[in-house]
Amino acid sequence: DTNKGIILYLEGINVSFDNFKAINDLNLYIKQGELRCIIGPNGAGKTTMMDVITGKTKPQAGTAWFGQKLNLLTMDEPQISQSGIGRKFQKPTVFEALTVNDNLMIANAGKKTVWHTLRHRVNKIEQEQIDEILLLIGLMDMRHKYAAILSHGQKQWLELGMLLMQKPQLLLVDEPVAGMTTQEMDKTAELLNSLAGKHSLIVVEHDMDFVRQIAKTVSVLHQGSILAEGNMEQVQNNPKVIEVYLGQ
Ligand code: ADP
């Protein structure tokens, strides 16, 4: 099986809005445990690509498989999310009126209602899972604080932690360091690097210094398809990539 070790397989994906091709014969193959960065100018199709993976947008043509051959194109958004694909949008959305610990707790509520979860608290095993994530995201000291008082960076880490409570196999992360301080960026790089291996990640990011810190492989999206792929140095020295970025 030539697809062994591939967790996400996109081939020949096409998405048109009216007569405009936002995604144009896109191929993307993500390996199990890989951390892939996607870069590309505004309008390149990065958001649309993420929307295809999460089922928000259905392509007019193409093939899309996830994990053990789940056909993403026949699944709706909730099914895809439950199958193990988590998405982190650029703006953090945490429950500010709850503590850090309770944010993680309700992220795992599943079929139980949020009210039931908060009233009856969680069992020991669930709290162990929460503690593990608190350590990972560096918020153990803040666990009893209201999320409202967290810094922007801390809110981003908390939201990542909330996603991790659902044990996703594949995490899609949109511009994680936008608005962060240099220190917060370094911590975010460390966090994302520590997730790779256990999870697969697709990170859309504009900050090249940050991309350099996390990605082994970078894919450059341009006019809806992959213009170049390789390590940071290969991609940066690619004449086609230079042309696209200088032309901006
Ligand atoms: P990126 O995230 O790389 O900036 P997008 O995926 O948001 O790019 O957009 C790719 C192109 O598709 C853009 O030209 C955008 O205007 C267009 N587009 C995206 N969504 C829609 C939509 N719902 N209707 C019409 N055009 C769209």
Boltz pocket constraint, residues with backbone or C-beta under 6 A from the ligand:
constraints:
  - pocket:
      binder: B
      contacts: [[A, 17], [A, 20], [A, 21], [A, 22], [A, 40], [A, 41], [A, 42], [A, 43], [A, 44], [A, 45], [A, 46], [A, 47], [A, 48], [A, 49]]
      max_distance: 6.0
